[in-house]
Structures are given as C-alpha cells and as structure tokens.
Amino acid sequence: MLFYLSLLAVLASLVMVGYRYRATLPARVKAFFPSLNHYTPLGSFSEQARAGLSSPMFDIESANIAEGDSRAGLDEQGTQEVLDIMRAQRVNFDQARLIRHNQILARNGIDPSGMPLDSKAVTRL
C-alpha cells in the first residue's frame, strides 16, 4: 500500500512540475498535450493596420504605431469578427465595429441606445 501511495506522490509531483514549466517543455513532449498550446501571439498593430483595421475614428496608426506601443496588438478574436463582418456585409471598418458592438449589446439584453431590454429593469427613480 505504501508503495502505491509513494508512486502516486511521485507521479503527482511530475505532473505539477511539468505544468509549472510547460513553456520550456521540448516540442516532442508538447505534441502529446495539445491543450498546452492554446496561446497564440497576437498580430502586431502594423499588421492589423495593413489589414484595414484602422480609420480616422479608431486610429491605431498614429496612436499606437507612431508612438512605438510595445503591446502585441488588438484582440485576435475581435479583429477576426470585425473582418468577417466587413467581408460578409461589405461595410467599412467603423461600420463593422458598430455592428459587432450592437451584437454584443443584444447578446447581453441591451438595445443599441444603451437601455436594457429587461422590462423589470429600473431605469428611473
């Protein structure tokens, strides 16, 4: 019984150490655990500006690129949603951002004016 308990402890220790140092694991070991590779680096601001994700109202060229912003870029999921809207509905960047924002509001029960759609919500006192 003590043998199995110590074997379990050693195995648990190996799992914890492997999880802690998962960034430095060799590629061969990472291939066995694809869920550890869920992080992908975001594109840079300059790549996103070249893709059309900039406008006078949302100017990442002067606000981020020219000032040498060291961050990775815009949210990858959000930019993909905006690009999909731009392609599907043939709208410009600002209109696609507005459409995406209104979709997010609608999913959360808020109309485009900002008022809640819930009839029980208190909006005045």
Secondary structure, DSSP 8 states (H G I E B T S, - for coil): -HHHHHHHHHHHHHHHHHHHTGGGS-HHHHTT-GGGG-------HHHHHHTT---SSS-HIIIIITTT--S--S-HHHHHHHHHHHHHHT--HHHHHHHHHHHHHHHTTB-TTS-B--TT-----
